């Protein structure tokens, strides 16, 4: 009789089982595509189309694109009820989370404030 993966994992030391579970939980938080992200949010393509004021085939096209404008991605993410955040990782620097693109200046308490016209957003150091 063949052993299942669960049988095999159950025979490992508890420490190794914990490592496997932690990695499983980490991978479970990653999504492969915008389509999967939309499904997790419980939305149909028609819902996204209505929110973006476009037709359903355009939503399908967006989901298949490998490259797009950040504004398109932001609109899509907001249409499913989310918020887009860009993470910048530089060598020997703390991680920055950008909420908008434009000129960045240092704000209060060490955070950077991005200003672009009348719009402003915050880039937080982590």
Order of alpha helices (4+ residues) and beta strands (2+ residues): alpha-alpha-alpha-alpha-alpha-alpha-beta-beta-beta-beta-beta
